[in-house]
Amino acid sequence: MIDSRIDREGNDPETLLYRARQGDAEALSRLLELYRSYLRLFSRVQVDRCLQSKTDLSDLIQETMFIAHRSFHEFRGDTERELVAWLRQILASRLAHLIRRYQTQRRDVRLEMELGEGLDRSSLVARQLASSYSSPSRRAARRQEAVLLADAIAELSEEHREVLILHHFQHLPFNEVATRLARTEDATKKIWVRALLALKDHIEQHFG
């Protein structure tokens, strides 16, 4: 069973995946577009840690989407979970390529594996965070929770997104988050509380 709102909008990933497998280019484009916020969130986590402000996330995501579209015939999975894992692999490859441009040890074969593992951990954090706002019955009826959480985070204000990313995904303590936000620690904790409330409201309103 899939979220009825998604069905009405014609964005059921399983249907789009089937149609894309039949050679429907429009369905493939619509399918991949469902994961733009997901890819942006997790690239944001890795790029911030490794490259800081040296790259444009929009270009990185566009390149990842282009490669996924071009090489879709190589995808062998049948589910959204498998598709999301495949997209993370492509993203890890592109991130590794970017990072090597700014490092002296450009042929470190461990880099892409480490990035892939980091993206997997970020996806797990997202699933856990989303699960805290839904019942077991709702979780069973929904799409990949990490994807829906990324969509919800994309709708938040920049400050709310930042505090959630820094604290939950990059695991920074509040004093370090406060430094990054140029706020006091007390003000940062209040922003974090408001961000969680806004996230909860968005998830329940759109995906609950």
LUMDOLUM-207466 format. One record per residue (C-alpha): residue number from 1; residue in three letters; chain; x, y, z. Coordinates in pm, 1 decimal. Layout:
residues N
+-----+-----+-------+----------+----------+----------+
!   n ! res ! chain !     east !    north !       up !
+-----+-----+-------+----------+----------+----------+
! NUM ! ALA !     A !        X !        Y !        Z !
...
+-----+-----+-------+----------+----------+----------+
END
This chain:
residues 208
+-----+-----+-------+----------+----------+----------+
!   n ! res ! chain !     east !    north !       up !
+-----+-----+-------+----------+----------+----------+
!   1 ! MET !     A !      0.0 !      0.0 !      0.0 !
!   2 ! ILE !     A !    128.8 !    345.7 !    -89.8 !
!   3 ! ASP !     A !     37.9 !    690.2 !     41.8 !
!   4 ! SER !     A !   -293.1 !    788.8 !   -122.5 !
!   5 ! ARG !     A !   -169.3 !   1143.3 !   -182.7 !
!   6 ! ILE !     A !    114.5 !   1003.4 !   -391.4 !
!   7 ! ASP !     A !   -130.0 !    787.5 !   -589.3 !
!   8 ! ARG !     A !   -352.0 !   1085.1 !   -672.1 !
!   9 ! GLU !     A !    -55.3 !   1283.1 !   -796.7 !
!  10 ! GLY !     A !     56.1 !   1000.1 !  -1021.8 !
!  11 ! ASN !     A !    391.4 !    964.7 !   -848.3 !
!  12 ! ASP !     A !    361.3 !    611.3 !   -718.5 !
!  13 ! PRO !     A !    728.6 !    500.7 !   -734.1 !
!  14 ! GLU !     A !    646.4 !    137.0 !   -801.5 !
!  15 ! THR !     A !    428.2 !    226.8 !  -1100.1 !
!  16 ! LEU !     A !    685.6 !    473.2 !  -1230.7 !
!  17 ! LEU !     A !    960.1 !    213.5 !  -1184.0 !
!  18 ! TYR !     A !    761.5 !    -43.0 !  -1382.9 !
!  19 ! ARG !     A !    692.1 !    206.7 !  -1661.4 !
!  20 ! ALA !     A !   1054.3 !    317.1 !  -1668.0 !
!  21 ! ARG !     A !   1156.9 !    -46.7 !  -1705.6 !
!  22 ! GLN !     A !    931.8 !    -60.3 !  -2012.8 !
!  23 ! GLY !     A !   1127.2 !    221.6 !  -2170.8 !
!  24 ! ASP !     A !    905.3 !    515.2 !  -2069.0 !
!  25 ! ALA !     A !   1153.0 !    805.6 !  -2052.6 !
!  26 ! GLU !     A !    900.9 !   1045.0 !  -1899.1 !
!  27 ! ALA !     A !    822.2 !    797.3 !  -1620.6 !
!  28 ! LEU !     A !   1194.1 !    758.2 !  -1552.3 !
!  29 ! SER !     A !   1240.5 !   1134.8 !  -1526.0 !
!  30 ! ARG !     A !    943.6 !   1161.9 !  -1287.4 !
!  31 ! LEU !     A !   1073.4 !    868.3 !  -1084.6 !
!  32 ! LEU !     A !   1420.1 !   1012.1 !  -1035.1 !
!  33 ! GLU !     A !   1277.2 !   1354.4 !   -952.0 !
!  34 ! LEU !     A !   1115.0 !   1200.0 !   -642.6 !
!  35 ! TYR !     A !   1462.5 !   1163.2 !   -491.8 !
!  36 ! ARG !     A !   1610.2 !   1507.4 !   -559.4 !
!  37 ! SER !     A !   1558.0 !   1630.1 !   -200.3 !
!  38 ! TYR !     A !   1687.3 !   1298.5 !    -64.4 !
!  39 ! LEU !     A !   2009.0 !   1322.6 !   -264.5 !
!  40 ! ARG !     A !   2049.2 !   1689.7 !   -180.3 !
!  41 ! LEU !     A !   2014.9 !   1631.2 !    192.9 !
!  42 ! PHE !     A !   2277.4 !   1358.2 !    209.9 !
!  43 ! SER !     A !   2518.1 !   1528.1 !    -27.5 !
!  44 ! ARG !     A !   2482.7 !   1837.0 !    193.6 !
!  45 ! VAL !     A !   2595.6 !   1631.4 !    493.7 !
!  46 ! GLN !     A !   2902.7 !   1494.2 !    315.0 !
!  47 ! VAL !     A !   2997.6 !   1807.1 !    124.4 !
!  48 ! ASP !     A !   2982.5 !   2022.9 !    434.1 !
!  49 ! ARG !     A !   3222.7 !   1794.6 !    614.9 !
!  50 ! CYS !     A !   3463.8 !   1734.3 !    328.9 !
!  51 ! LEU !     A !   3445.2 !   2020.5 !     84.6 !
!  52 ! GLN !     A !   3285.1 !   2304.2 !    276.8 !
!  53 ! SER !     A !   3192.1 !   2571.3 !     22.4 !
!  54 ! LYS !     A !   3400.0 !   2443.5 !   -269.3 !
!  55 ! THR !     A !   3119.9 !   2296.8 !   -476.2 !
!  56 ! ASP !     A !   2766.2 !   2367.0 !   -592.8 !
!  57 ! LEU !     A !   2517.7 !   2112.9 !   -460.6 !
!  58 ! SER !     A !   2275.8 !   2177.4 !   -746.3 !
!  59 ! ASP !     A !   2542.1 !   2081.6 !  -1001.3 !
!  60 ! LEU !     A !   2635.5 !   1773.2 !   -799.6 !
!  61 ! ILE !     A !   2275.0 !   1654.4 !   -777.3 !
!  62 ! GLN !     A !   2208.0 !   1728.0 !  -1143.8 !
!  63 ! GLU !     A !   2512.4 !   1524.4 !  -1242.9 !
!  64 ! THR !     A !   2400.1 !   1236.8 !  -1019.1 !
!  65 ! MET !     A !   2052.2 !   1244.4 !  -1173.8 !
!  66 ! PHE !     A !   2197.4 !   1254.2 !  -1525.0 !
!  67 ! ILE !     A !   2416.2 !    949.4 !  -1459.6 !
!  68 ! ALA !     A !   2121.9 !    762.7 !  -1303.3 !
!  69 ! HIS !     A !   1908.2 !    839.2 !  -1608.3 !
!  70 ! ARG !     A !   2181.1 !    738.7 !  -1851.5 !
!  71 ! SER !     A !   2269.0 !    415.1 !  -1672.1 !
!  72 ! PHE !     A !   1920.9 !    311.7 !  -1556.9 !
!  73 ! HIS !     A !   1939.6 !      3.1 !  -1779.8 !
!  74 ! GLU !     A !   2204.3 !   -128.0 !  -1537.6 !
!  75 ! PHE !     A !   1972.8 !   -110.0 !  -1236.1 !
!  76 ! ARG !     A !   1857.6 !   -460.0 !  -1139.7 !
!  77 ! GLY !     A !   1634.6 !   -393.8 !   -839.3 !
!  78 ! ASP !     A !   1256.1 !   -410.5 !   -816.9 !
!  79 ! THR !     A !   1177.0 !   -195.1 !   -514.1 !
!  80 ! GLU !     A !   1210.7 !    163.8 !   -404.4 !
!  81 ! ARG !     A !   1451.9 !     56.6 !   -130.0 !
!  82 ! GLU !     A !   1683.7 !    -96.6 !   -390.3 !
!  83 ! LEU !     A !   1651.1 !    207.9 !   -614.1 !
!  84 ! VAL !     A !   1741.2 !    445.4 !   -331.1 !
!  85 ! ALA !     A !   2046.4 !    233.7 !   -241.7 !
!  86 ! TRP !     A !   2155.1 !    241.2 !   -608.3 !
!  87 ! LEU !     A !   2120.6 !    620.6 !   -619.0 !
!  88 ! ARG !     A !   2333.0 !    648.1 !   -303.8 !
!  89 ! GLN !     A !   2606.6 !    448.9 !   -476.6 !
!  90 ! ILE !     A !   2607.3 !    688.8 !   -770.7 !
!  91 ! LEU !     A !   2612.3 !    986.9 !   -535.5 !
!  92 ! ALA !     A !   2904.8 !    837.7 !   -340.0 !
!  93 ! SER !     A !   3096.7 !    796.8 !   -665.2 !
!  94 ! ARG !     A !   3040.2 !   1159.5 !   -765.5 !
!  95 ! LEU !     A !   3130.4 !   1283.7 !   -417.2 !
!  96 ! ALA !     A !   3452.2 !   1082.6 !   -425.4 !
!  97 ! HIS !     A !   3536.9 !   1234.4 !   -763.9 !
!  98 ! LEU !     A !   3488.0 !   1585.1 !   -625.8 !
!  99 ! ILE !     A !   3686.3 !   1524.4 !   -309.5 !
! 100 ! ARG !     A !   3982.8 !   1384.7 !   -504.2 !
! 101 ! ARG !     A !   4006.4 !   1717.4 !   -685.2 !
! 102 ! TYR !     A !   4092.4 !   1884.8 !   -353.7 !
! 103 ! GLN !     A !   4315.9 !   1619.2 !   -202.9 !
! 104 ! THR !     A !   4672.8 !   1518.4 !   -275.8 !
! 105 ! GLN !     A !   4595.4 !   1145.4 !   -237.6 !
! 106 ! ARG !     A !   4354.0 !   1134.6 !   -529.5 !
! 107 ! ARG !     A !   4371.3 !    758.5 !   -581.6 !
! 108 ! ASP !     A !   4258.9 !    650.2 !   -237.2 !
! 109 ! VAL !     A !   4038.6 !    351.2 !   -324.9 !
! 110 ! ARG !     A !   3882.7 !    357.9 !     21.3 !
! 111 ! LEU !     A !   3728.1 !    701.1 !    -29.4 !
! 112 ! GLU !     A !   3420.6 !    595.0 !   -226.8 !
! 113 ! MET !     A !   3354.2 !    307.3 !     14.2 !
! 114 ! GLU !     A !   3379.1 !    539.3 !    313.9 !
! 115 ! LEU !     A !   3144.9 !    790.5 !    150.1 !
! 116 ! GLY !     A !   2897.1 !    514.0 !     69.5 !
! 117 ! GLU !     A !   2902.3 !    398.6 !    429.9 !
! 118 ! GLY !     A !   2852.7 !    757.7 !    545.0 !
! 119 ! LEU !     A !   2551.2 !    797.8 !    317.4 !
! 120 ! ASP !     A !   2407.4 !    470.3 !    448.1 !
! 121 ! ARG !     A !   2443.7 !    594.9 !    805.2 !
! 122 ! SER !     A !   2276.2 !    924.0 !    716.8 !
! 123 ! SER !     A !   1986.3 !    735.7 !    562.2 !
! 124 ! LEU !     A !   1950.2 !    529.9 !    880.3 !
! 125 ! VAL !     A !   1945.3 !    848.2 !   1090.8 !
! 126 ! ALA !     A !   1672.1 !    987.0 !    864.9 !
! 127 ! ARG !     A !   1460.9 !    671.3 !    899.3 !
! 128 ! GLN !     A !   1495.8 !    677.3 !   1276.6 !
! 129 ! LEU !     A !   1404.4 !   1044.4 !   1295.8 !
! 130 ! ALA !     A !   1099.7 !    997.9 !   1072.5 !
! 131 ! SER !     A !    988.7 !    689.9 !   1267.6 !
! 132 ! SER !     A !    967.8 !    892.8 !   1587.3 !
! 133 ! TYR !     A !    673.2 !   1081.1 !   1435.3 !
! 134 ! SER !     A !    470.8 !    787.5 !   1305.3 !
! 135 ! SER !     A !    292.1 !    480.4 !   1436.3 !
! 136 ! PRO !     A !    392.1 !    127.3 !   1329.8 !
! 137 ! SER !     A !     78.0 !    101.0 !   1112.2 !
! 138 ! ARG !     A !    159.8 !    424.1 !    932.6 !
! 139 ! ARG !     A !    521.5 !    319.2 !    880.9 !
! 140 ! ALA !     A !    409.1 !     -5.8 !    722.3 !
! 141 ! ALA !     A !    191.4 !    179.9 !    472.0 !
! 142 ! ARG !     A !    442.1 !    440.7 !    366.2 !
! 143 ! ARG !     A !    726.7 !    480.7 !    122.9 !
! 144 ! GLN !     A !   1090.5 !    492.9 !    226.2 !
! 145 ! GLU !     A !   1084.1 !    709.1 !    534.9 !
! 146 ! ALA !     A !   1427.3 !    859.1 !    471.9 !
! 147 ! VAL !     A !   1301.5 !    989.9 !    137.2 !
! 148 ! LEU !     A !    990.5 !   1144.0 !    290.4 !
! 149 ! LEU !     A !   1193.5 !   1296.6 !    571.9 !
! 150 ! ALA !     A !   1427.2 !   1459.3 !    319.2 !
! 151 ! ASP !     A !   1123.1 !   1603.9 !    141.1 !
! 152 ! ALA !     A !    996.6 !   1742.0 !    471.8 !
! 153 ! ILE !     A !   1333.8 !   1893.0 !    567.1 !
! 154 ! ALA !     A !   1352.3 !   2062.2 !    226.8 !
! 155 ! GLU !     A !   1032.9 !   2252.5 !    315.4 !
! 156 ! LEU !     A !   1175.4 !   2397.8 !    637.7 !
! 157 ! SER !     A !   1342.6 !   2735.5 !    674.1 !
! 158 ! GLU !     A !   1715.7 !   2747.9 !    608.9 !
! 159 ! GLU !     A !   1793.4 !   2793.4 !    978.7 !
! 160 ! HIS !     A !   1574.5 !   2500.6 !   1080.0 !
! 161 ! ARG !     A !   1729.8 !   2278.0 !    814.1 !
! 162 ! GLU !     A !   2077.7 !   2374.0 !    925.2 !
! 163 ! VAL !     A !   2027.7 !   2301.2 !   1293.7 !
! 164 ! LEU !     A !   1878.1 !   1958.4 !   1216.3 !
! 165 ! ILE !     A !   2156.6 !   1867.1 !    975.3 !
! 166 ! LEU !     A !   2435.6 !   1979.1 !   1205.4 !
! 167 ! HIS !     A !   2295.9 !   1819.0 !   1520.7 !
! 168 ! HIS !     A !   2128.9 !   1500.7 !   1393.5 !
! 169 ! PHE !     A !   2327.4 !   1411.3 !   1082.3 !
! 170 ! GLN !     A !   2670.1 !   1554.1 !   1158.2 !
! 171 ! HIS !     A !   2632.5 !   1481.1 !   1531.0 !
! 172 ! LEU !     A !   2767.4 !   1817.3 !   1645.9 !
! 173 ! PRO !     A !   2698.1 !   1916.6 !   2008.6 !
! 174 ! PHE !     A !   2488.5 !   2228.0 !   2061.6 !
! 175 ! ASN !     A !   2784.7 !   2449.7 !   2148.4 !
! 176 ! GLU !     A !   2943.0 !   2372.1 !   1809.9 !
! 177 ! VAL !     A !   2612.7 !   2412.5 !   1628.6 !
! 178 ! ALA !     A !   2574.3 !   2750.7 !   1798.4 !
! 179 ! THR !     A !   2915.3 !   2857.1 !   1669.0 !
! 180 ! ARG !     A !   2823.1 !   2754.1 !   1315.5 !
! 181 ! LEU !     A !   2494.4 !   2943.9 !   1334.7 !
! 182 ! ALA !     A !   2651.3 !   3245.2 !   1505.7 !
! 183 ! ARG !     A !   2399.4 !   3212.1 !   1788.8 !
! 184 ! THR !     A !   2417.9 !   3153.4 !   2161.1 !
! 185 ! GLU !     A !   2383.8 !   2795.1 !   2275.6 !
! 186 ! ASP !     A !   2052.1 !   2870.3 !   2446.3 !
! 187 ! ALA !     A !   1913.8 !   3034.2 !   2131.6 !
! 188 ! THR !     A !   2035.3 !   2738.3 !   1925.0 !
! 189 ! LYS !     A !   1850.5 !   2488.9 !   2144.5 !
! 190 ! LYS !     A !   1531.2 !   2691.8 !   2104.9 !
! 191 ! ILE !     A !   1577.1 !   2694.7 !   1727.4 !
! 192 ! TRP !     A !   1627.7 !   2316.4 !   1739.0 !
! 193 ! VAL !     A !   1303.5 !   2265.9 !   1932.1 !
! 194 ! ARG !     A !   1112.3 !   2481.9 !   1683.7 !
! 195 ! ALA !     A !   1272.6 !   2294.4 !   1396.0 !
! 196 ! LEU !     A !   1159.9 !   1958.5 !   1535.8 !
! 197 ! LEU !     A !    806.6 !   2089.3 !   1585.3 !
! 198 ! ALA !     A !    797.6 !   2223.3 !   1229.2 !
! 199 ! LEU !     A !    931.6 !   1892.3 !   1097.4 !
! 200 ! LYS !     A !    675.5 !   1693.7 !   1295.5 !
! 201 ! ASP !     A !    393.0 !   1915.0 !   1170.0 !
! 202 ! HIS !     A !    503.4 !   1877.3 !    809.4 !
! 203 ! ILE !     A !    539.1 !   1500.7 !    829.5 !
! 204 ! GLU !     A !    198.7 !   1455.2 !    993.9 !
! 205 ! GLN !     A !     28.5 !   1694.3 !    752.3 !
! 206 ! HIS !     A !    170.4 !   1555.5 !    430.8 !
! 207 ! PHE !     A !    283.0 !   1199.4 !    501.0 !
! 208 ! GLY !     A !    100.5 !   1087.7 !    813.9 !
+-----+-----+-------+----------+----------+----------+
END
